[in-house]
Amino acid sequence: MTLRSKVLIASTLVLSLTGITFSQSEPAFGMTTPRVNQSAIHSCLADGDTINVAMAAFEANSPKVVPTISRLLSKANGGPYLESWAHNAPIYTYSISPRGVLLVAAPSGFQPVPFSSRACTNAGRNQSAINSCVADGDTINVAMAAFEANSPKVVPTISRLLSKANGGPYLESWAHNAPIYTYSISPRGVLLVAAPSGTKKVNFTRQACVKAG
């Protein structure tokens, strides 16, 4: 069961512009504060340390060659330096930048950053909560886009998205999943998310939802 909010529980998101109706149903349930998965963090750190050791050995043997995943797994240049590539999707995913820097995306699919103990902290976050935050934000964005297409000179607000005016309603109810995350719309019509609820509001992005976990 995912930690989806009640944005469209047993309801329908109507896009009057296209005539398309999206139906999404989710059972309601009580929300709890996410717990950090320490084993996922330790796994992320261990894999990153292992790859770093392999990259250092590769660079010692081939100082003028940029390490890549395929080169670390190859028998060339004194290899293989790794028997297989570390992957633990959707918890985290490792890659190497064109300049030979080890990167980690935690959770998988989010923006890769240079490997560090801090970067692996996100691997221990609640994946369901993060996915719920992203899904709710995407749903609201679709509704806002439909509203703006029908009323290009009107700034979208929560009340306007829920109203029957301007071709609505575009949402049956507003997404809220406190204390995990909270959505709002700025005076300029920009979708904002506070994750966790009560923290600083920022423009909605997938990366902004990481702290929801």
DRENNUPA-270090 format. One record per residue (C-alpha): residue number from 1; x, z, y; residue in one letter; chain. Coordinates in pm, whole numbers, plus 50000, padded with zeros to 5 digits. Last residue first. Layout:
# DRENNUPA-270090
<atom><num>NUM</num><x>X</x><z>Z</z><y>Y</y><residuo>a</residuo><cadena>A</cadena></atom>
...
END
This chain:
# DRENNUPA-270090
<atom><num>213</num><x>51041</x><z>50313</z><y>51014</y><residuo>g</residuo><cadena>A</cadena></atom>
<atom><num>212</num><x>50888</x><z>50240</z><y>51352</y><residuo>a</residuo><cadena>A</cadena></atom>
<atom><num>211</num><x>51247</x><z>50224</z><y>51473</y><residuo>k</residuo><cadena>A</cadena></atom>
<atom><num>210</num><x>51280</x><z>49874</z><y>51330</y><residuo>v</residuo><cadena>A</cadena></atom>
<atom><num>209</num><x>50978</x><z>49750</z><y>51527</y><residuo>c</residuo><cadena>A</cadena></atom>
<atom><num>208</num><x>51180</x><z>49650</z><y>51833</y><residuo>a</residuo><cadena>A</cadena></atom>
<atom><num>207</num><x>51381</x><z>49415</z><y>51611</y><residuo>q</residuo><cadena>A</cadena></atom>
<atom><num>206</num><x>51071</x><z>49219</z><y>51519</y><residuo>r</residuo><cadena>A</cadena></atom>
<atom><num>205</num><x>51000</x><z>49177</z><y>51888</y><residuo>t</residuo><cadena>A</cadena></atom>
<atom><num>204</num><x>50748</x><z>49337</z><y>52124</y><residuo>f</residuo><cadena>A</cadena></atom>
<atom><num>203</num><x>50875</x><z>49400</z><y>52474</y><residuo>n</residuo><cadena>A</cadena></atom>
<atom><num>202</num><x>50976</x><z>49762</z><y>52515</y><residuo>v</residuo><cadena>A</cadena></atom>
<atom><num>201</num><x>50791</x><z>50092</z><y>52566</y><residuo>k</residuo><cadena>A</cadena></atom>
<atom><num>200</num><x>51010</x><z>50403</z><y>52574</y><residuo>k</residuo><cadena>A</cadena></atom>
<atom><num>199</num><x>50916</x><z>50666</z><y>52317</y><residuo>t</residuo><cadena>A</cadena></atom>
<atom><num>198</num><x>50575</x><z>50828</z><y>52283</y><residuo>g</residuo><cadena>A</cadena></atom>
<atom><num>197</num><x>50484</x><z>50646</z><y>51963</y><residuo>s</residuo><cadena>A</cadena></atom>
<atom><num>196</num><x>50787</x><z>50573</z><y>51746</y><residuo>p</residuo><cadena>A</cadena></atom>
<atom><num>195</num><x>50824</x><z>50290</z><y>51822</y><residuo>a</residuo><cadena>A</cadena></atom>
<atom><num>194</num><x>50666</x><z>50208</z><y>52157</y><residuo>a</residuo><cadena>A</cadena></atom>
<atom><num>193</num><x>50549</x><z>49847</z><y>52165</y><residuo>v</residuo><cadena>A</cadena></atom>
<atom><num>192</num><x>50476</x><z>49616</z><y>52458</y><residuo>l</residuo><cadena>A</cadena></atom>
<atom><num>191</num><x>50286</x><z>49287</z><y>52479</y><residuo>l</residuo><cadena>A</cadena></atom>
<atom><num>190</num><x>50334</x><z>49123</z><y>52819</y><residuo>v</residuo><cadena>A</cadena></atom>
<atom><num>189</num><x>50030</x><z>49054</z><y>53035</y><residuo>g</residuo><cadena>A</cadena></atom>
<atom><num>188</num><x>50181</x><z>49121</z><y>53375</y><residuo>r</residuo><cadena>A</cadena></atom>
<atom><num>187</num><x>50023</x><z>49466</z><y>53403</y><residuo>p</residuo><cadena>A</cadena></atom>
<atom><num>186</num><x>50191</x><z>49547</z><y>53067</y><residuo>s</residuo><cadena>A</cadena></atom>
<atom><num>185</num><x>49998</x><z>49540</z><y>52740</y><residuo>i</residuo><cadena>A</cadena></atom>
<atom><num>184</num><x>50004</x><z>49829</z><y>52491</y><residuo>s</residuo><cadena>A</cadena></atom>
<atom><num>183</num><x>50098</x><z>49893</z><y>52129</y><residuo>y</residuo><cadena>A</cadena></atom>
<atom><num>182</num><x>50177</x><z>50225</z><y>51963</y><residuo>t</residuo><cadena>A</cadena></atom>
<atom><num>181</num><x>50411</x><z>50305</z><y>51675</y><residuo>y</residuo><cadena>A</cadena></atom>
<atom><num>180</num><x>50460</x><z>50555</z><y>51392</y><residuo>i</residuo><cadena>A</cadena></atom>
<atom><num>179</num><x>50289</x><z>50853</z><y>51556</y><residuo>p</residuo><cadena>A</cadena></atom>
<atom><num>178</num><x>50050</x><z>50683</z><y>51596</y><residuo>a</residuo><cadena>A</cadena></atom>
<atom><num>177</num><x>49932</x><z>50365</z><y>51423</y><residuo>n</residuo><cadena>A</cadena></atom>
<atom><num>176</num><x>49725</x><z>50184</z><y>51679</y><residuo>h</residuo><cadena>A</cadena></atom>
<atom><num>175</num><x>49614</x><z>49823</z><y>51676</y><residuo>a</residuo><cadena>A</cadena></atom>
<atom><num>174</num><x>49312</x><z>49764</z><y>51900</y><residuo>w</residuo><cadena>A</cadena></atom>
<atom><num>173</num><x>48978</x><z>49675</z><y>51744</y><residuo>s</residuo><cadena>A</cadena></atom>
<atom><num>172</num><x>48773</x><z>49364</z><y>51661</y><residuo>e</residuo><cadena>A</cadena></atom>
<atom><num>171</num><x>49029</x><z>49138</z><y>51830</y><residuo>l</residuo><cadena>A</cadena></atom>
<atom><num>170</num><x>48976</x><z>48808</z><y>52010</y><residuo>y</residuo><cadena>A</cadena></atom>
<atom><num>169</num><x>48625</x><z>48901</z><y>52118</y><residuo>p</residuo><cadena>A</cadena></atom>
<atom><num>168</num><x>48599</x><z>48670</z><y>52285</y><residuo>g</residuo><cadena>A</cadena></atom>
<atom><num>167</num><x>48536</x><z>48334</z><y>52453</y><residuo>g</residuo><cadena>A</cadena></atom>
<atom><num>166</num><x>48615</x><z>48463</z><y>52801</y><residuo>n</residuo><cadena>A</cadena></atom>
<atom><num>165</num><x>48372</x><z>48755</z><y>52764</y><residuo>a</residuo><cadena>A</cadena></atom>
<atom><num>164</num><x>48287</x><z>48915</z><y>52428</y><residuo>k</residuo><cadena>A</cadena></atom>
<atom><num>163</num><x>48534</x><z>49192</z><y>52507</y><residuo>s</residuo><cadena>A</cadena></atom>
<atom><num>162</num><x>48807</x><z>49325</z><y>52276</y><residuo>l</residuo><cadena>A</cadena></atom>
<atom><num>161</num><x>49079</x><z>49100</z><y>52418</y><residuo>l</residuo><cadena>A</cadena></atom>
<atom><num>160</num><x>48953</x><z>49175</z><y>52769</y><residuo>r</residuo><cadena>A</cadena></atom>
<atom><num>159</num><x>48967</x><z>49551</z><y>52712</y><residuo>s</residuo><cadena>A</cadena></atom>
<atom><num>158</num><x>49325</x><z>49533</z><y>52583</y><residuo>i</residuo><cadena>A</cadena></atom>
<atom><num>157</num><x>49435</x><z>49321</z><y>52874</y><residuo>t</residuo><cadena>A</cadena></atom>
<atom><num>156</num><x>49511</x><z>48951</z><y>52907</y><residuo>p</residuo><cadena>A</cadena></atom>
<atom><num>155</num><x>49591</x><z>48822</z><y>53256</y><residuo>v</residuo><cadena>A</cadena></atom>
<atom><num>154</num><x>49339</x><z>48556</z><y>53364</y><residuo>v</residuo><cadena>A</cadena></atom>
<atom><num>153</num><x>49445</x><z>48218</z><y>53501</y><residuo>k</residuo><cadena>A</cadena></atom>
<atom><num>152</num><x>49491</x><z>48052</z><y>53161</y><residuo>p</residuo><cadena>A</cadena></atom>
<atom><num>151</num><x>49152</x><z>48167</z><y>53028</y><residuo>s</residuo><cadena>A</cadena></atom>
<atom><num>150</num><x>49087</x><z>47979</z><y>52703</y><residuo>n</residuo><cadena>A</cadena></atom>
<atom><num>149</num><x>49456</x><z>47921</z><y>52626</y><residuo>a</residuo><cadena>A</cadena></atom>
<atom><num>148</num><x>49540</x><z>48268</z><y>52751</y><residuo>e</residuo><cadena>A</cadena></atom>
<atom><num>147</num><x>49288</x><z>48425</z><y>52513</y><residuo>f</residuo><cadena>A</cadena></atom>
<atom><num>146</num><x>49420</x><z>48225</z><y>52217</y><residuo>a</residuo><cadena>A</cadena></atom>
<atom><num>145</num><x>49778</x><z>48327</z><y>52297</y><residuo>a</residuo><cadena>A</cadena></atom>
<atom><num>144</num><x>49674</x><z>48691</z><y>52333</y><residuo>m</residuo><cadena>A</cadena></atom>
<atom><num>143</num><x>49501</x><z>48685</z><y>51994</y><residuo>a</residuo><cadena>A</cadena></atom>
<atom><num>142</num><x>49807</x><z>48534</z><y>51827</y><residuo>v</residuo><cadena>A</cadena></atom>
<atom><num>141</num><x>50030</x><z>48792</z><y>51995</y><residuo>n</residuo><cadena>A</cadena></atom>
<atom><num>140</num><x>49800</x><z>49072</z><y>51877</y><residuo>i</residuo><cadena>A</cadena></atom>
<atom><num>139</num><x>49834</x><z>48957</z><y>51517</y><residuo>t</residuo><cadena>A</cadena></atom>
<atom><num>138</num><x>50211</x><z>48923</z><y>51545</y><residuo>d</residuo><cadena>A</cadena></atom>
<atom><num>137</num><x>50238</x><z>49275</z><y>51683</y><residuo>g</residuo><cadena>A</cadena></atom>
<atom><num>136</num><x>50022</x><z>49413</z><y>51403</y><residuo>d</residuo><cadena>A</cadena></atom>
<atom><num>135</num><x>50231</x><z>49236</z><y>51139</y><residuo>a</residuo><cadena>A</cadena></atom>
<atom><num>134</num><x>50559</x><z>49353</z><y>51292</y><residuo>v</residuo><cadena>A</cadena></atom>
<atom><num>133</num><x>50445</x><z>49717</z><y>51307</y><residuo>c</residuo><cadena>A</cadena></atom>
<atom><num>132</num><x>50313</x><z>49702</z><y>50951</y><residuo>s</residuo><cadena>A</cadena></atom>
<atom><num>131</num><x>50639</x><z>49550</z><y>50826</y><residuo>n</residuo><cadena>A</cadena></atom>
<atom><num>130</num><x>50834</x><z>49832</z><y>50991</y><residuo>i</residuo><cadena>A</cadena></atom>
<atom><num>129</num><x>50605</x><z>50097</z><y>50844</y><residuo>a</residuo><cadena>A</cadena></atom>
<atom><num>128</num><x>50632</x><z>49942</z><y>50499</y><residuo>s</residuo><cadena>A</cadena></atom>
<atom><num>127</num><x>51011</x><z>49928</z><y>50521</y><residuo>q</residuo><cadena>A</cadena></atom>
<atom><num>126</num><x>51046</x><z>50300</z><y>50593</y><residuo>n</residuo><cadena>A</cadena></atom>
<atom><num>125</num><x>51397</x><z>50338</z><y>50729</y><residuo>r</residuo><cadena>A</cadena></atom>
<atom><num>124</num><x>51701</x><z>50392</z><y>50512</y><residuo>g</residuo><cadena>A</cadena></atom>
<atom><num>123</num><x>51848</x><z>50049</z><y>50579</y><residuo>a</residuo><cadena>A</cadena></atom>
<atom><num>122</num><x>51821</x><z>50125</z><y>50951</y><residuo>n</residuo><cadena>A</cadena></atom>
<atom><num>121</num><x>52105</x><z>50375</z><y>50917</y><residuo>t</residuo><cadena>A</cadena></atom>
<atom><num>120</num><x>52329</x><z>50098</z><y>50787</y><residuo>c</residuo><cadena>A</cadena></atom>
<atom><num>119</num><x>52411</x><z>49978</z><y>51140</y><residuo>a</residuo><cadena>A</cadena></atom>
<atom><num>118</num><x>52525</x><z>50329</z><y>51229</y><residuo>r</residuo><cadena>A</cadena></atom>
<atom><num>117</num><x>52772</x><z>50337</z><y>50943</y><residuo>s</residuo><cadena>A</cadena></atom>
<atom><num>116</num><x>52912</x><z>50009</z><y>51064</y><residuo>s</residuo><cadena>A</cadena></atom>
<atom><num>115</num><x>52882</x><z>49640</z><y>50980</y><residuo>f</residuo><cadena>A</cadena></atom>
<atom><num>114</num><x>52863</x><z>49406</z><y>51277</y><residuo>p</residuo><cadena>A</cadena></atom>
<atom><num>113</num><x>52499</x><z>49316</z><y>51354</y><residuo>v</residuo><cadena>A</cadena></atom>
<atom><num>112</num><x>52251</x><z>49084</z><y>51184</y><residuo>p</residuo><cadena>A</cadena></atom>
<atom><num>111</num><x>51911</x><z>49057</z><y>51357</y><residuo>q</residuo><cadena>A</cadena></atom>
<atom><num>110</num><x>51624</x><z>49129</z><y>51118</y><residuo>f</residuo><cadena>A</cadena></atom>
<atom><num>109</num><x>51544</x><z>48936</z><y>50802</y><residuo>g</residuo><cadena>A</cadena></atom>
<atom><num>108</num><x>51676</x><z>49206</z><y>50572</y><residuo>s</residuo><cadena>A</cadena></atom>
<atom><num>107</num><x>51619</x><z>49556</z><y>50711</y><residuo>p</residuo><cadena>A</cadena></atom>
<atom><num>106</num><x>51895</x><z>49611</z><y>50800</y><residuo>a</residuo><cadena>A</cadena></atom>
<atom><num>105</num><x>52088</x><z>49293</z><y>50866</y><residuo>a</residuo><cadena>A</cadena></atom>
<atom><num>104</num><x>52458</x><z>49343</z><y>50805</y><residuo>v</residuo><cadena>A</cadena></atom>
<atom><num>103</num><x>52751</x><z>49147</z><y>50941</y><residuo>l</residuo><cadena>A</cadena></atom>
<atom><num>102</num><x>53115</x><z>49126</z><y>50831</y><residuo>l</residuo><cadena>A</cadena></atom>
<atom><num>101</num><x>53322</x><z>48940</z><y>51089</y><residuo>v</residuo><cadena>A</cadena></atom>
<atom><num>100</num><x>53508</x><z>48626</z><y>50978</y><residuo>g</residuo><cadena>A</cadena></atom>
<atom><num>99</num><x>53477</x><z>48421</z><y>51293</y><residuo>r</residuo><cadena>A</cadena></atom>
<atom><num>98</num><x>53193</x><z>48208</z><y>51151</y><residuo>p</residuo><cadena>A</cadena></atom>
<atom><num>97</num><x>53008</x><z>48536</z><y>51083</y><residuo>s</residuo><cadena>A</cadena></atom>
<atom><num>96</num><x>52997</x><z>48689</z><y>50736</y><residuo>i</residuo><cadena>A</cadena></atom>
<atom><num>95</num><x>52673</x><z>48797</z><y>50569</y><residuo>s</residuo><cadena>A</cadena></atom>
<atom><num>94</num><x>52518</x><z>49112</z><y>50424</y><residuo>y</residuo><cadena>A</cadena></atom>
<atom><num>93</num><x>52150</x><z>49181</z><y>50359</y><residuo>t</residuo><cadena>A</cadena></atom>
<atom><num>92</num><x>51960</x><z>49509</z><y>50377</y><residuo>y</residuo><cadena>A</cadena></atom>
<atom><num>91</num><x>51650</x><z>49680</z><y>50239</y><residuo>i</residuo><cadena>A</cadena></atom>
<atom><num>90</num><x>51447</x><z>49365</z><y>50168</y><residuo>p</residuo><cadena>A</cadena></atom>
<atom><num>89</num><x>51674</x><z>49262</z><y>50008</y><residuo>a</residuo><cadena>A</cadena></atom>
<atom><num>88</num><x>51965</x><z>49437</z><y>49839</y><residuo>n</residuo><cadena>A</cadena></atom>
<atom><num>87</num><x>52247</x><z>49187</z><y>49837</y><residuo>h</residuo><cadena>A</cadena></atom>
<atom><num>86</num><x>52615</x><z>49236</z><y>49765</y><residuo>a</residuo><cadena>A</cadena></atom>
<atom><num>85</num><x>52792</x><z>48914</z><y>49666</y><residuo>w</residuo><cadena>A</cadena></atom>
<atom><num>84</num><x>52930</x><z>48887</z><y>49315</y><residuo>s</residuo><cadena>A</cadena></atom>
<atom><num>83</num><x>53260</x><z>48930</z><y>49133</y><residuo>e</residuo><cadena>A</cadena></atom>
<atom><num>82</num><x>53445</x><z>48998</z><y>49456</y><residuo>l</residuo><cadena>A</cadena></atom>
<atom><num>81</num><x>53805</x><z>48922</z><y>49549</y><residuo>y</residuo><cadena>A</cadena></atom>
<atom><num>80</num><x>53818</x><z>48620</z><y>49322</y><residuo>p</residuo><cadena>A</cadena></atom>
<atom><num>79</num><x>54076</x><z>48544</z><y>49417</y><residuo>g</residuo><cadena>A</cadena></atom>
<atom><num>78</num><x>54443</x><z>48476</z><y>49494</y><residuo>g</residuo><cadena>A</cadena></atom>
<atom><num>77</num><x>54369</x><z>48207</z><y>49751</y><residuo>n</residuo><cadena>A</cadena></atom>
<atom><num>76</num><x>54142</x><z>48019</z><y>49508</y><residuo>a</residuo><cadena>A</cadena></atom>
<atom><num>75</num><x>53947</x><z>48189</z><y>49229</y><residuo>k</residuo><cadena>A</cadena></atom>
<atom><num>74</num><x>53639</x><z>48181</z><y>49451</y><residuo>s</residuo><cadena>A</cadena></atom>
<atom><num>73</num><x>53402</x><z>48471</z><y>49523</y><residuo>l</residuo><cadena>A</cadena></atom>
<atom><num>72</num><x>53577</x><z>48573</z><y>49846</y><residuo>l</residuo><cadena>A</cadena></atom>
<atom><num>71</num><x>53603</x><z>48209</z><y>49945</y><residuo>r</residuo><cadena>A</cadena></atom>
<atom><num>70</num><x>53231</x><z>48148</z><y>49890</y><residuo>s</residuo><cadena>A</cadena></atom>
<atom><num>69</num><x>53138</x><z>48449</z><y>50102</y><residuo>i</residuo><cadena>A</cadena></atom>
<atom><num>68</num><x>53369</x><z>48344</z><y>50382</y><residuo>t</residuo><cadena>A</cadena></atom>
<atom><num>67</num><x>53707</x><z>48471</z><y>50493</y><residuo>p</residuo><cadena>A</cadena></atom>
<atom><num>66</num><x>53879</x><z>48281</z><y>50775</y><residuo>v</residuo><cadena>A</cadena></atom>
<atom><num>65</num><x>54213</x><z>48139</z><y>50659</y><residuo>v</residuo><cadena>A</cadena></atom>
<atom><num>64</num><x>54535</x><z>48191</z><y>50853</y><residuo>k</residuo><cadena>A</cadena></atom>
<atom><num>63</num><x>54618</x><z>48531</z><y>50701</y><residuo>p</residuo><cadena>A</cadena></atom>
<atom><num>62</num><x>54564</x><z>48412</z><y>50342</y><residuo>s</residuo><cadena>A</cadena></atom>
<atom><num>61</num><x>54697</x><z>48682</z><y>50110</y><residuo>n</residuo><cadena>A</cadena></atom>
<atom><num>60</num><x>54650</x><z>48971</z><y>50355</y><residuo>a</residuo><cadena>A</cadena></atom>
<atom><num>59</num><x>54325</x><z>48814</z><y>50477</y><residuo>e</residuo><cadena>A</cadena></atom>
<atom><num>58</num><x>54184</x><z>48811</z><y>50123</y><residuo>f</residuo><cadena>A</cadena></atom>
<atom><num>57</num><x>54284</x><z>49174</z><y>50066</y><residuo>a</residuo><cadena>A</cadena></atom>
<atom><num>56</num><x>54119</x><z>49278</z><y>50394</y><residuo>a</residuo><cadena>A</cadena></atom>
<atom><num>55</num><x>53805</x><z>49083</z><y>50305</y><residuo>m</residuo><cadena>A</cadena></atom>
<atom><num>54</num><x>53782</x><z>49253</z><y>49965</y><residuo>a</residuo><cadena>A</cadena></atom>
<atom><num>53</num><x>53822</x><z>49598</z><y>50122</y><residuo>v</residuo><cadena>A</cadena></atom>
<atom><num>52</num><x>53554</x><z>49513</z><y>50379</y><residuo>n</residuo><cadena>A</cadena></atom>
<atom><num>51</num><x>53320</x><z>49390</z><y>50105</y><residuo>i</residuo><cadena>A</cadena></atom>
<atom><num>50</num><x>53351</x><z>49722</z><y>49919</y><residuo>t</residuo><cadena>A</cadena></atom>
<atom><num>49</num><x>53298</x><z>49922</z><y>50239</y><residuo>d</residuo><cadena>A</cadena></atom>
<atom><num>48</num><x>52983</x><z>49724</z><y>50316</y><residuo>g</residuo><cadena>A</cadena></atom>
<atom><num>47</num><x>52846</x><z>49772</z><y>49967</y><residuo>d</residuo><cadena>A</cadena></atom>
<atom><num>46</num><x>52910</x><z>50148</z><y>49980</y><residuo>a</residuo><cadena>A</cadena></atom>
<atom><num>45</num><x>52755</x><z>50181</z><y>50326</y><residuo>l</residuo><cadena>A</cadena></atom>
<atom><num>44</num><x>52439</x><z>49993</z><y>50228</y><residuo>c</residuo><cadena>A</cadena></atom>
<atom><num>43</num><x>52406</x><z>50196</z><y>49909</y><residuo>s</residuo><cadena>A</cadena></atom>
<atom><num>42</num><x>52452</x><z>50522</z><y>50101</y><residuo>h</residuo><cadena>A</cadena></atom>
<atom><num>41</num><x>52182</x><z>50418</z><y>50348</y><residuo>i</residuo><cadena>A</cadena></atom>
<atom><num>40</num><x>51944</x><z>50320</z><y>50069</y><residuo>a</residuo><cadena>A</cadena></atom>
<atom><num>39</num><x>52009</x><z>50653</z><y>49894</y><residuo>s</residuo><cadena>A</cadena></atom>
<atom><num>38</num><x>51931</x><z>50840</z><y>50216</y><residuo>q</residuo><cadena>A</cadena></atom>
<atom><num>37</num><x>51581</x><z>50695</z><y>50248</y><residuo>n</residuo><cadena>A</cadena></atom>
<atom><num>36</num><x>51464</x><z>50834</z><y>50580</y><residuo>v</residuo><cadena>A</cadena></atom>
<atom><num>35</num><x>51111</x><z>50969</z><y>50574</y><residuo>r</residuo><cadena>A</cadena></atom>
<atom><num>34</num><x>50831</x><z>50815</z><y>50776</y><residuo>p</residuo><cadena>A</cadena></atom>
<atom><num>33</num><x>50591</x><z>51049</z><y>50963</y><residuo>t</residuo><cadena>A</cadena></atom>
<atom><num>32</num><x>50254</x><z>51043</z><y>50794</y><residuo>t</residuo><cadena>A</cadena></atom>
<atom><num>31</num><x>49950</x><z>50825</z><y>50838</y><residuo>m</residuo><cadena>A</cadena></atom>
<atom><num>30</num><x>49615</x><z>50894</z><y>50679</y><residuo>g</residuo><cadena>A</cadena></atom>
<atom><num>29</num><x>49434</x><z>50609</z><y>50512</y><residuo>f</residuo><cadena>A</cadena></atom>
<atom><num>28</num><x>49209</x><z>50317</z><y>50592</y><residuo>a</residuo><cadena>A</cadena></atom>
<atom><num>27</num><x>49189</x><z>50034</z><y>50342</y><residuo>p</residuo><cadena>A</cadena></atom>
<atom><num>26</num><x>49302</x><z>49697</z><y>50473</y><residuo>e</residuo><cadena>A</cadena></atom>
<atom><num>25</num><x>49115</x><z>49375</z><y>50524</y><residuo>s</residuo><cadena>A</cadena></atom>
<atom><num>24</num><x>49234</x><z>49065</z><y>50704</y><residuo>q</residuo><cadena>A</cadena></atom>
<atom><num>23</num><x>49016</x><z>48771</z><y>50800</y><residuo>s</residuo><cadena>A</cadena></atom>
<atom><num>22</num><x>49149</x><z>48491</z><y>51018</y><residuo>f</residuo><cadena>A</cadena></atom>
<atom><num>21</num><x>48889</x><z>48263</z><y>51172</y><residuo>t</residuo><cadena>A</cadena></atom>
<atom><num>20</num><x>48976</x><z>47922</z><y>51308</y><residuo>i</residuo><cadena>A</cadena></atom>
<atom><num>19</num><x>48755</x><z>47761</z><y>51570</y><residuo>g</residuo><cadena>A</cadena></atom>
<atom><num>18</num><x>49065</x><z>47654</z><y>51752</y><residuo>t</residuo><cadena>A</cadena></atom>
<atom><num>17</num><x>48990</x><z>47806</z><y>52090</y><residuo>l</residuo><cadena>A</cadena></atom>
<atom><num>16</num><x>48746</x><z>48061</z><y>51955</y><residuo>s</residuo><cadena>A</cadena></atom>
<atom><num>15</num><x>49020</x><z>48243</z><y>51766</y><residuo>l</residuo><cadena>A</cadena></atom>
<atom><num>14</num><x>48831</x><z>48520</z><y>51592</y><residuo>v</residuo><cadena>A</cadena></atom>
<atom><num>13</num><x>49018</x><z>48805</z><y>51426</y><residuo>l</residuo><cadena>A</cadena></atom>
<atom><num>12</num><x>48786</x><z>48943</z><y>51163</y><residuo>t</residuo><cadena>A</cadena></atom>
<atom><num>11</num><x>48718</x><z>49291</z><y>51029</y><residuo>s</residuo><cadena>A</cadena></atom>
<atom><num>10</num><x>48754</x><z>49503</z><y>50716</y><residuo>a</residuo><cadena>A</cadena></atom>
<atom><num>9</num><x>49038</x><z>49684</z><y>50893</y><residuo>i</residuo><cadena>A</cadena></atom>
<atom><num>8</num><x>49159</x><z>49447</z><y>51163</y><residuo>l</residuo><cadena>A</cadena></atom>
<atom><num>7</num><x>49374</x><z>49658</z><y>51395</y><residuo>v</residuo><cadena>A</cadena></atom>
<atom><num>6</num><x>49348</x><z>49963</z><y>51168</y><residuo>k</residuo><cadena>A</cadena></atom>
<atom><num>5</num><x>49721</x><z>49983</z><y>51123</y><residuo>s</residuo><cadena>A</cadena></atom>
<atom><num>4</num><x>49910</x><z>49854</z><y>50822</y><residuo>r</residuo><cadena>A</cadena></atom>
<atom><num>3</num><x>50129</x><z>50109</z><y>50644</y><residuo>l</residuo><cadena>A</cadena></atom>
<atom><num>2</num><x>50148</x><z>49898</z><y>50331</y><residuo>t</residuo><cadena>A</cadena></atom>
<atom><num>1</num><x>50000</x><z>50000</z><y>50000</y><residuo>m</residuo><cadena>A</cadena></atom>
END
